[in-house]
Amino acid sequence: MKARGKIMHLRVILAIISFILMNLRFFEPWIRAGVTGISLPVLNCFSMGVMIVVNKPSSTVVCAMGALQRMLARGQVPLLVIGSLLVIGAILGRAFCGWICPFGLIQEFLWRIAGKKNKIPIEVSFLQDAVLLVVLLTTVLYGLSTAGMIFLKLPTYGNIIDETFYEGPFCSFCPSATLLIILPSRILEAVYTGVVTLTPWAILRIAIVAIILFLSLITPRPFCRWICPLGVLMGYFNKVSVLTIKRNSEICVNCRLCEIECPMNIDITSYDKLTTKRCIKCMSCVNVCAKKALRLEVNK
């Protein structure tokens, strides 16, 4: 129990420190305010800086999915974003989901304090694949149409891309941005002005967050398991990542404590290596295993 507590505390502390560093703009002298910042596989919106530096969005570290959409929609090739995802994925796989992503930890925290219930054990990984495909295809098509209009010098209505608050197909409903940007900003608006401005789209986004948070009380990390396109994108790297969790079947007694503790509802005892795209390398299974049958090792 102590080990379990330590690993969870470590993950929470690391996520909080990372969130602060990602949004305090410590690297402002090296990163111009006009760019979105360093892209990493974590749901940290480029608008998050609004929470700290009023009217100066652009966080130090931003969501790679948002950066991908933004650049593709401009008709640009996001080489740096792709490069960072390839390097991180090749080494860590989907570990950022388990250690850094604030929205993932919030869901897991709710699940744990509610007693680690799993009333919806179904897995629909194909849905994540579909969401990722739709996001990328619609963004690429938008980018091609934008590039075509610029190349052909066709008239456009207003600005093709809002340089500060462009929302791609995923960003437009991202629950992390809703919970960490829209809701706090509306609360501050109500406190200082006594008026709350909520568009129908904002209400829809808040409703989506409310549903996800409610589901988190009865099933582990629903958004991470079923929907998040960035998570599943990084999950594909689990099969080739340098670090992986291995199970020694000769030591394992199939007590399934690891599966009870797993926040991604993985049938751990059916794997010798946890290369499934759902594994976030949170180490919860490793720490709960009394027989030490699970270990984080270099993938060979």
C-alpha positions in Angstrom: 0.0 0.0 0.0 2.9 2.4 0.8 4.5 1.8 -2.6 1.2 2.4 -4.3 0.7 5.7 -2.4 4.3 6.8 -3.2 4.0 6.3 -6.9 0.7 8.1 -7.1 2.0 11.0 -5.0 5.0 11.2 -7.3 2.9 11.3 -10.4 0.6 14.0 -9.0 3.6 16.1 -7.8 5.3 15.8 -11.2 2.1 16.7 -13.1 1.5 19.8 -10.9 5.1 21.0 -11.3 5.0 20.3 -15.1 1.7 22.2 -15.4 3.2 25.2 -13.7 6.4 25.1 -15.7 4.4 24.6 -19.0 2.4 27.8 -18.3 4.6 30.3 -16.5 6.5 31.2 -19.6 9.8 30.9 -18.0 11.4 30.6 -21.4 9.9 33.8 -22.8 13.4 35.3 -23.8 14.0 32.3 -26.0 10.4 31.7 -27.3 8.6 34.6 -29.1 5.1 35.4 -27.9 3.9 35.0 -31.5 4.6 31.2 -31.6 2.8 28.5 -29.6 5.9 27.1 -28.0 7.4 23.7 -27.6 5.1 20.8 -28.7 4.8 17.8 -26.4 2.3 14.9 -26.2 0.2 16.4 -23.4 -3.1 18.2 -23.3 -1.8 21.7 -22.5 -3.6 24.2 -24.7 -1.5 27.0 -26.3 -4.1 29.4 -24.9 -3.4 28.3 -21.3 -1.1 31.3 -20.9 -4.2 33.5 -20.7 -4.7 32.1 -17.2 -1.4 33.7 -16.1 -0.5 36.5 -18.5 -3.7 38.3 -19.4 -4.2 38.9 -23.2 -0.9 37.2 -23.9 -1.7 33.6 -24.8 1.0 31.1 -25.9 2.2 28.7 -23.3 5.8 27.6 -23.1 4.8 24.0 -23.8 1.8 23.2 -25.9 -0.4 20.2 -26.9 1.2 18.5 -29.9 -2.3 17.7 -31.3 -3.2 21.3 -31.3 0.1 22.3 -32.9 -0.4 19.6 -35.6 -3.8 20.9 -36.4 -2.8 24.5 -36.4 0.1 24.0 -38.8 -1.7 21.6 -41.1 -4.6 24.0 -41.3 -2.2 26.7 -42.4 -1.0 24.4 -45.2 2.4 23.9 -43.4 4.3 20.7 -42.8 4.8 20.4 -39.0 8.2 18.8 -39.1 9.3 19.9 -35.6 6.1 18.6 -34.0 6.3 15.3 -35.8 10.0 15.1 -34.8 9.3 15.6 -31.1 6.5 13.0 -31.2 8.8 10.5 -32.9 11.6 11.0 -30.4 9.4 10.9 -27.3 7.3 8.0 -28.6 10.4 6.0 -29.5 11.7 6.3 -26.0 8.7 6.6 -23.7 5.7 5.5 -25.7 2.6 6.8 -24.1 4.2 7.6 -20.7 3.3 11.4 -20.9 -0.4 10.4 -20.5 0.4 8.7 -17.1 2.8 11.2 -15.7 2.3 14.7 -17.2 -1.2 15.2 -18.7 -3.3 17.1 -16.2 -6.7 16.0 -17.5 -5.7 12.4 -17.4 -4.6 12.7 -13.8 -7.9 14.5 -12.9 -9.9 11.6 -14.3 -7.8 9.1 -12.5 -8.0 11.0 -9.2 -11.8 10.9 -9.4 -11.8 7.2 -10.1 -9.5 6.4 -7.2 -11.4 8.5 -4.6 -14.7 6.9 -5.8 -13.3 3.5 -4.9 -11.8 2.4 -8.2 -15.1 1.2 -9.6 -15.4 -0.2 -13.2 -19.0 -0.3 -14.1 -18.2 0.2 -17.8 -15.4 -2.3 -18.5 -16.0 -2.2 -22.3 -13.1 -1.1 -24.6 -13.7 0.7 -27.9 -10.2 1.3 -29.1 -11.5 1.5 -32.6 -13.4 4.7 -31.6 -10.1 6.4 -30.7 -8.6 5.3 -34.0 -11.6 6.8 -35.8 -11.4 10.1 -33.9 -7.7 10.4 -34.7 -8.3 9.7 -38.4 -11.2 12.2 -38.6 -9.1 14.9 -36.9 -6.1 14.4 -39.1 -8.1 14.1 -42.4 -10.3 17.1 -41.7 -7.3 19.2 -40.7 -5.3 18.2 -43.8 -8.3 18.9 -46.1 -8.7 22.3 -44.4 -5.0 23.0 -44.9 -5.1 22.0 -48.5 -8.1 24.2 -49.2 -6.4 27.1 -47.4 -3.1 26.6 -49.3 -5.1 26.4 -52.6 -6.9 29.7 -51.9 -3.6 31.4 -51.1 -1.9 30.0 -54.2 -4.8 30.9 -56.5 -5.2 34.2 -54.8 -8.9 33.6 -54.3 -10.9 36.0 -52.1 -11.6 34.8 -48.6 -14.1 35.9 -45.9 -12.1 37.5 -43.1 -8.9 35.9 -41.8 -8.3 32.4 -43.0 -6.6 31.5 -39.8 -7.0 33.3 -36.5 -3.4 33.7 -35.5 -4.1 33.4 -31.8 -7.1 31.3 -31.2 -7.4 29.0 -34.1 -9.4 25.9 -33.1 -8.9 22.6 -35.0 -11.5 19.9 -35.0 -10.2 18.3 -31.8 -9.4 21.6 -30.0 -12.9 22.8 -30.6 -14.2 20.3 -28.1 -11.1 19.4 -26.1 -12.3 18.8 -22.5 -9.0 19.7 -21.0 -9.1 23.2 -22.5 -12.7 23.5 -21.4 -12.0 22.5 -17.8 -8.7 24.5 -17.4 -9.4 27.6 -19.5 -13.1 28.2 -20.3 -14.6 27.3 -16.9 -12.0 29.3 -14.9 -12.3 32.3 -17.2 -16.1 32.3 -16.9 -15.8 32.0 -13.1 -13.4 35.0 -13.0 -15.7 36.9 -15.4 -18.7 36.3 -13.0 -16.6 37.4 -10.0 -15.3 40.6 -11.5 -18.2 41.7 -13.6 -21.2 39.9 -12.2 -22.1 38.7 -15.7 -21.4 35.4 -17.3 -21.2 35.0 -21.1 -21.9 31.5 -22.3 -22.4 30.7 -26.0 -24.3 27.5 -26.9 -21.0 26.0 -28.0 -19.4 26.8 -24.6 -22.4 25.2 -22.8 -22.0 22.1 -25.0 -18.3 21.9 -24.1 -19.0 22.2 -20.4 -21.7 19.5 -20.7 -19.1 17.2 -22.4 -16.7 17.8 -19.5 -19.4 17.2 -16.9 -20.2 13.8 -18.6 -16.6 12.8 -18.7 -16.0 13.7 -15.0 -19.1 11.8 -14.0 -18.0 8.8 -15.9 -14.6 9.0 -14.2 -16.3 8.2 -10.9 -17.6 4.8 -12.2 -14.9 3.8 -14.8 -11.2 4.6 -15.1 -10.0 7.4 -17.4 -13.0 7.2 -19.9 -11.7 10.0 -22.1 -8.1 8.5 -22.2 -9.4 5.0 -23.0 -12.1 5.8 -25.5 -11.6 9.2 -27.2 -8.3 11.0 -26.9 -6.6 11.1 -30.3 -3.3 12.3 -28.9 -3.2 9.4 -26.5 -3.9 6.8 -29.1 -1.3 8.4 -31.4 1.4 8.0 -28.7 0.0 4.5 -27.9 1.1 3.2 -31.3 4.7 3.8 -30.2 4.3 1.4 -27.2 5.2 -1.6 -29.5 8.6 0.0 -30.3 9.4 2.3 -27.4 12.7 1.8 -25.5 11.0 1.5 -22.1 8.3 -1.0 -21.6 6.7 -3.0 -18.7 7.4 -6.7 -18.8 5.6 -9.5 -16.9 7.5 -12.6 -15.7 4.9 -15.3 -16.2 6.9 -17.8 -14.1 6.6 -15.6 -11.0 3.1 -14.2 -11.6 0.4 -16.0 -9.6 -2.5 -14.4 -11.5 -3.9 -12.6 -8.5 -5.0 -9.8 -10.8 -4.2 -7.0 -8.3 -2.4 -5.3 -11.1 -5.5 -5.2 -13.2 -7.6 -3.8 -10.3 -5.0 -1.1 -9.9 -4.6 -0.3 -13.6 -6.3 3.0 -14.6 -6.5 2.0 -18.2 -8.5 -1.3 -17.7 -5.8 -3.5 -19.2 -5.8 -7.3 -18.9 -2.2 -7.2 -17.7 -2.0 -11.0 -17.0 -2.6 -11.7 -20.7 0.6 -9.9 -21.7 4.3 -10.8 -21.3 5.1 -7.2 -22.5 2.6 -4.4 -22.1 2.8 -3.1 -25.7 -0.9 -2.4 -25.9 -1.6 1.2 -27.0 -3.7 1.7 -23.8 -0.6 1.4 -21.5 0.4 4.8 -20.1 3.4 3.4 -18.2 2.1 4.8 -14.9 3.8 2.0 -12.9 0.7 1.3 -10.8 0.8 -2.3 -11.7 4.5 -2.6 -11.0 4.1 -1.2 -7.5 1.1 -3.3 -6.5 2.7 -6.6 -7.5 3.9 -8.3 -4.3 5.7 -11.0 -6.3 7.7 -8.4 -8.3 6.5 -10.1 -11.5 6.2 -6.8 -13.3 9.1 -4.5 -14.1 9.9 -1.5 -16.2 12.7 -2.6 -18.5 14.4 -1.7 -21.8 12.5 -3.2 -24.7 14.5 -5.9 -26.5 
